[in-house]
Amino acid sequence: MKKLLIFGLSLTLFACGGKKEKEKETSTQTETTTEKATASESTPLKGVIKEIKKKDHGLSVLVTLECLTDEKTTPNLFYTKLLDDDGLACTVELMESPKPMFDFKDMYKGDKASGWLAFKYPSSTFKPKKLVFTKILSGEKLCEIEIPE
């Protein structure tokens, strides 16, 4: 129990540590008609949607993330959400995901991770707007990717 408490405190202190200035990116690029890239001045990851498969009550997204910072960055399955205009969210569905599923791993500057994420809509009126990856403890956005129409 003592080790768990120390580990939790260490994670909290690490998450609250100093942050380095992030280099500003001045452009976004589209690689093909089925890909959409986003580059943000304030997020440590850059995301690209390679392909989208729509279903009756959900969708699957083939996504690639690239780490832009020198600090270790770890996207997390449970903190990855698909949002609509009203802020309604749905989480990743493990059993519905096409293969290969996105590999949630530690990333360092220049590292890339790619794979499929599946989502089941929470209502019949849900219209997906953006895919958001968030840090576990701080709630800081790691990456936000607009879903093309």
C-alpha contacts under 8 A as a table, 3 or more apart, distances in Angstrom:
res1	aa1	res2	aa2	distance
1	M	4	L	5.10
1	M	5	L	6.29
2	K	5	L	5.15
2	K	6	I	6.25
3	K	6	I	5.10
3	K	7	F	6.01
4	L	7	F	5.02
4	L	8	G	6.12
5	L	8	G	5.15
5	L	9	L	6.20
6	I	9	L	5.12
6	I	10	S	6.07
7	F	10	S	5.05
7	F	11	L	6.24
8	G	11	L	5.18
8	G	12	T	6.27
9	L	12	T	5.09
9	L	13	L	6.19
10	S	13	L	5.18
10	S	14	F	6.05
11	L	14	F	5.05
11	L	15	A	6.08
12	T	15	A	5.17
12	T	16	C	6.28
12	T	137	L	7.02
13	L	16	C	5.16
13	L	17	G	6.20
14	F	17	G	5.24
15	A	137	L	6.76
15	A	138	S	6.51
16	C	138	S	7.59
22	K	41	E	7.05
22	K	42	S	6.88
22	K	44	P	7.78
22	K	69	T	7.03
23	E	41	E	7.09
24	K	40	S	7.73
24	K	41	E	4.99
25	E	39	A	6.61
25	E	40	S	6.89
25	E	41	E	6.06
27	S	39	A	7.04
28	T	37	A	6.32
28	T	38	T	5.70
28	T	39	A	5.60
29	Q	36	K	7.54
29	Q	37	A	5.70
29	Q	38	T	7.31
30	T	33	T	7.36
30	T	35	E	6.20
30	T	36	K	5.36
30	T	37	A	5.61
31	E	35	E	5.90
31	E	36	K	7.15
31	E	37	A	7.55
32	T	35	E	5.24
32	T	36	K	7.73
33	T	36	K	7.76
34	T	49	I	7.79
34	T	50	K	6.09
34	T	51	E	5.95
35	E	48	V	6.57
35	E	49	I	5.27
35	E	50	K	4.53
35	E	51	E	6.57
36	K	48	V	5.51
36	K	49	I	5.31
36	K	50	K	6.97
36	K	146	E	8.00
36	K	148	P	7.41
37	A	46	K	7.69
37	A	47	G	6.11
37	A	48	V	4.39
37	A	49	I	6.68
37	A	145	I	7.62
38	T	46	K	6.16
38	T	47	G	5.86
38	T	48	V	6.49
38	T	144	E	7.77
38	T	145	I	6.20
38	T	146	E	7.75
39	A	46	K	5.45
39	A	47	G	7.39
40	S	43	T	5.71
40	S	46	K	7.11
40	S	143	C	7.92
43	T	46	K	7.41
43	T	141	K	6.42
43	T	142	L	5.14
43	T	143	C	5.62
44	P	67	C	6.04
44	P	68	L	5.25
44	P	69	T	5.50
44	P	73	T	7.42
44	P	142	L	5.49
44	P	143	C	6.91
45	L	65	L	6.26
45	L	66	E	5.49
45	L	67	C	4.63
45	L	68	L	5.60
45	L	69	T	7.71
45	L	142	L	5.60
45	L	143	C	5.22
46	K	65	L	5.57
46	K	66	E	5.19
46	K	67	C	6.54
46	K	68	L	6.97
46	K	143	C	6.19
47	G	63	V	6.89
47	G	64	T	5.71
47	G	65	L	4.50
47	G	66	E	6.51
47	G	143	C	6.58
47	G	144	E	7.25
47	G	145	I	6.12
48	V	63	V	5.65
48	V	64	T	5.19
48	V	65	L	6.47
48	V	145	I	7.22
49	I	52	I	7.55
49	I	61	V	6.81
49	I	62	L	5.91
49	I	63	V	4.56
49	I	64	T	6.52
49	I	145	I	7.66
49	I	147	I	7.94
50	K	61	V	7.59
50	K	62	L	5.36
50	K	63	V	5.74
50	K	64	T	7.26
51	E	61	V	5.94
51	E	62	L	5.08
51	E	63	V	7.43
52	I	59	L	6.99
52	I	60	S	5.77
52	I	61	V	4.65
52	I	62	L	6.35
53	K	59	L	5.60
53	K	60	S	5.06
53	K	61	V	6.47
54	K	58	G	6.34
54	K	59	L	4.37
54	K	60	S	6.43
55	K	58	G	5.12
55	K	59	L	5.34
55	K	60	S	7.93
57	H	120	K	5.89
57	H	121	Y	5.42
57	H	123	S	7.96
57	H	124	S	6.88
58	G	118	A	7.51
58	G	119	F	5.41
58	G	120	K	4.23
58	G	121	Y	4.94
59	L	118	A	5.86
59	L	119	F	5.50
59	L	120	K	6.73
60	S	97	S	6.75
60	S	98	P	7.44
60	S	116	W	6.56
60	S	117	L	5.52
60	S	118	A	4.13
60	S	119	F	6.21
61	V	116	W	5.47
61	V	117	L	5.27
61	V	118	A	6.37
62	L	114	S	7.27
62	L	115	G	5.46
62	L	116	W	4.36
62	L	117	L	6.50
63	V	102	F	7.64
63	V	114	S	5.61
63	V	115	G	5.74
63	V	116	W	6.29
63	V	117	L	7.51
64	T	112	K	6.79
64	T	113	A	5.62
64	T	114	S	4.20
64	T	115	G	6.73
65	L	112	K	5.48
65	L	113	A	5.34
65	L	114	S	6.38
66	E	109	K	7.78
66	E	110	G	6.26
66	E	111	D	5.69
66	E	112	K	4.41
66	E	113	A	6.70
67	C	73	T	7.21
67	C	107	M	6.17
67	C	108	Y	5.85
67	C	109	K	4.91
67	C	110	G	5.45
67	C	111	D	5.56
67	C	112	K	6.57
68	L	108	Y	7.76
68	L	109	K	5.14
68	L	110	G	6.32
69	T	72	K	7.69
69	T	108	Y	6.93
69	T	109	K	5.06
70	D	108	Y	6.18
70	D	109	K	5.06
71	E	108	Y	6.34
71	E	109	K	7.25
72	K	106	D	6.41
72	K	107	M	5.68
72	K	108	Y	5.04
72	K	109	K	7.79
73	T	106	D	5.77
73	T	107	M	5.11
73	T	108	Y	6.36
74	T	104	F	7.03
74	T	105	K	5.85
74	T	106	D	4.54
74	T	107	M	5.94
74	T	135	K	7.45
75	P	79	Y	7.62
75	P	80	T	7.69
75	P	104	F	5.84
75	P	105	K	6.89
75	P	106	D	7.44
75	P	133	F	6.28
75	P	134	T	6.83
75	P	135	K	6.68
75	P	142	L	7.27
76	N	79	Y	5.33
76	N	80	T	6.39
76	N	104	F	5.97
76	N	133	F	7.33
76	N	134	T	7.35
76	N	135	K	7.26
76	N	136	I	7.05
77	L	80	T	5.49
77	L	92	V	6.90
77	L	104	F	6.64
78	F	91	T	7.16
78	F	92	V	7.39
79	Y	91	T	7.91
79	Y	133	F	6.19
79	Y	134	T	5.40
79	Y	135	K	6.99
79	Y	136	I	6.54
80	T	91	T	6.39
80	T	92	V	6.80
80	T	131	L	7.37
80	T	132	V	5.71
80	T	133	F	4.59
80	T	134	T	6.31
81	K	89	A	6.02
81	K	90	C	5.65
81	K	91	T	4.85
81	K	92	V	6.78
81	K	131	L	5.90
81	K	132	V	5.35
81	K	133	F	6.71
82	L	89	A	5.49
82	L	90	C	5.33
82	L	91	T	6.45
82	L	119	F	7.27
82	L	128	P	6.51
82	L	129	K	7.43
82	L	130	K	5.89
82	L	131	L	4.60
82	L	132	V	6.36
83	L	86	D	7.87
83	L	87	G	5.61
83	L	88	L	5.60
83	L	89	A	4.51
83	L	90	C	6.71
83	L	128	P	5.79
83	L	129	K	5.79
83	L	130	K	5.44
83	L	131	L	6.37
83	L	132	V	7.49
84	D	87	G	5.37
84	D	88	L	5.55
84	D	89	A	6.70
84	D	126	F	6.57
84	D	127	K	5.56
84	D	128	P	4.67
84	D	129	K	4.75
84	D	130	K	6.80
85	D	88	L	7.47
85	D	127	K	7.55
85	D	128	P	7.61
85	D	129	K	6.16
88	L	126	F	7.93
89	A	122	P	7.59
90	C	119	F	6.55
90	C	120	K	6.75
90	C	121	Y	6.26
90	C	122	P	6.25
91	T	119	F	6.20
91	T	120	K	7.66
92	V	117	L	6.33
92	V	118	A	5.62
92	V	119	F	5.11
92	V	120	K	7.71
93	E	96	E	5.60
93	E	97	S	6.55
93	E	117	L	7.50
93	E	118	A	5.37
93	E	119	F	5.36
93	E	120	K	6.70
94	L	97	S	5.74
94	L	118	A	7.16
96	E	118	A	5.87
96	E	119	F	7.69
97	S	101	M	6.26
97	S	116	W	6.27
97	S	117	L	5.71
97	S	118	A	4.70
98	P	101	M	6.33
98	P	116	W	6.01
98	P	117	L	7.56
98	P	118	A	7.43
99	K	115	G	7.49
99	K	116	W	6.56
100	P	115	G	5.46
100	P	116	W	6.08
101	M	115	G	4.83
101	M	116	W	4.55
101	M	117	L	6.30
102	F	113	A	7.23
102	F	114	S	5.56
102	F	115	G	3.65
102	F	116	W	5.04
102	F	117	L	6.18
103	D	113	A	6.49
103	D	114	S	6.78
103	D	115	G	6.58
104	F	113	A	7.75
105	K	113	A	7.96
107	M	111	D	5.63
107	M	112	K	7.36
108	Y	111	D	5.49
121	Y	124	S	7.05
121	Y	126	F	6.13
122	P	126	F	6.82
123	S	126	F	5.44
128	P	147	I	6.67
129	K	146	E	5.97
129	K	147	I	5.27
129	K	148	P	7.79
130	K	144	E	6.61
130	K	145	I	5.38
130	K	146	E	4.27
130	K	147	I	5.08
131	L	144	E	5.68
131	L	145	I	5.08
131	L	146	E	6.41
131	L	147	I	6.95
132	V	141	K	7.11
132	V	142	L	7.66
132	V	143	C	5.86
132	V	144	E	4.53
132	V	145	I	6.52
133	F	141	K	6.06
133	F	142	L	5.34
133	F	143	C	5.17
133	F	144	E	6.43
134	T	139	G	5.70
134	T	140	E	5.65
134	T	141	K	4.42
134	T	142	L	5.14
134	T	143	C	7.09
135	K	138	S	5.91
135	K	139	G	5.13
135	K	140	E	5.28
135	K	141	K	6.24
135	K	142	L	6.28
136	I	139	G	6.05
141	K	144	E	7.18
